[in-house]
């Protein structure tokens, strides 16, 4: 469906990300974009990426020092995939 479960990280933490596109072909292009702060490798907020021979896109994401939600959008063709990161302690279920 294009939305992934929330991943809990720490403020300023850098995490490796790999997203698989089983229906795609190696070499297809996608745009990776940070929506709510933080950045990708080399401090950039977005980049164009090609699927590798295993149909994956690999990148790193780093959150800012702020607590809260960070979304990373991967746009390929007519679909968007949304990665949901939370920087800081996990909130109780009733407060989500």
VMD Tcl script that draws the C-alpha trace (Angstrom):
set ca {
  {0.00 0.00 0.00}
  {3.03 2.25 0.08}
  {3.05 3.05 3.80}
  {5.46 1.35 6.13}
  {5.29 0.84 9.90}
  {6.75 3.61 12.05}
  {10.46 3.25 12.82}
  {11.71 4.64 16.13}
  {15.09 6.38 16.05}
  {16.97 8.87 18.19}
  {17.35 12.58 17.41}
  {20.31 13.11 15.04}
  {20.54 9.36 14.43}
  {21.61 8.25 10.97}
  {19.92 5.09 9.68}
  {20.52 3.03 6.54}
  {17.39 2.45 4.45}
  {16.73 -0.10 1.71}
  {13.42 -0.22 -0.17}
  {12.63 -3.09 -2.53}
  {10.45 -2.69 -5.65}
  {9.61 -6.26 -6.74}
  {7.46 -5.12 -9.68}
  {10.12 -2.76 -11.08}
  {13.08 -3.26 -13.38}
  {16.72 -2.63 -12.45}
  {17.82 0.83 -13.54}
  {14.40 2.45 -13.11}
  {14.54 5.88 -11.49}
  {12.89 7.09 -8.27}
  {13.03 10.36 -6.35}
  {13.76 10.17 -2.61}
  {12.60 13.26 -0.71}
  {12.66 14.26 2.98}
  {9.42 15.98 4.02}
  {9.63 17.03 7.68}
  {13.25 17.90 8.33}
  {16.34 15.81 8.52}
  {18.34 14.94 5.44}
  {19.70 12.21 3.22}
  {23.38 11.40 2.79}
  {25.61 14.37 2.05}
  {23.12 16.69 3.77}
  {20.70 16.87 0.82}
  {16.89 16.93 1.22}
  {16.24 14.93 -1.97}
  {17.96 12.94 -4.69}
  {17.31 10.83 -7.74}
  {18.17 7.15 -7.33}
  {18.32 4.19 -9.70}
  {17.16 0.72 -8.69}
  {20.10 -1.66 -8.42}
  {20.23 -5.13 -9.98}
  {18.21 -6.51 -7.04}
  {15.49 -3.84 -7.58}
  {16.46 -1.95 -4.41}
  {17.11 1.68 -3.58}
  {19.61 2.29 -0.77}
  {20.14 5.56 1.07}
  {20.75 6.95 4.54}
  {18.46 9.24 6.50}
  {19.43 11.44 9.43}
  {16.89 13.09 11.72}
  {17.39 16.60 13.11}
  {17.83 17.24 16.84}
  {14.06 17.78 17.21}
  {11.76 15.11 18.63}
  {8.85 14.05 16.47}
  {7.81 12.62 13.14}
  {9.88 12.60 9.96}
  {8.55 11.35 6.63}
  {10.63 10.25 3.67}
  {8.75 9.90 0.37}
  {9.96 7.68 -2.46}
  {8.25 8.57 -5.73}
  {8.59 6.10 -8.63}
  {6.34 6.32 -11.65}
  {2.80 6.89 -10.43}
  {3.34 5.56 -6.89}
  {4.60 7.04 -3.65}
  {5.99 5.06 -0.75}
  {6.02 6.76 2.63}
  {8.56 5.97 5.35}
  {7.53 7.12 8.83}
  {10.29 7.79 11.37}
  {9.79 8.98 14.95}
  {12.77 10.61 16.67}
  {12.64 10.26 20.43}
  {11.03 7.93 22.92}
  {8.08 5.84 21.80}
  {4.80 7.49 22.78}
  {2.13 5.54 24.64}
  {-0.52 4.12 22.33}
  {-3.21 6.44 23.70}
  {-1.18 9.52 22.69}
  {-0.49 8.54 19.05}
}
mol new
graphics top color blue
foreach p $ca { graphics top sphere $p radius 0.5 }
foreach p [lrange $ca 0 end-1] q [lrange $ca 1 end] { graphics top cylinder $p $q radius 0.2 }
display resetview
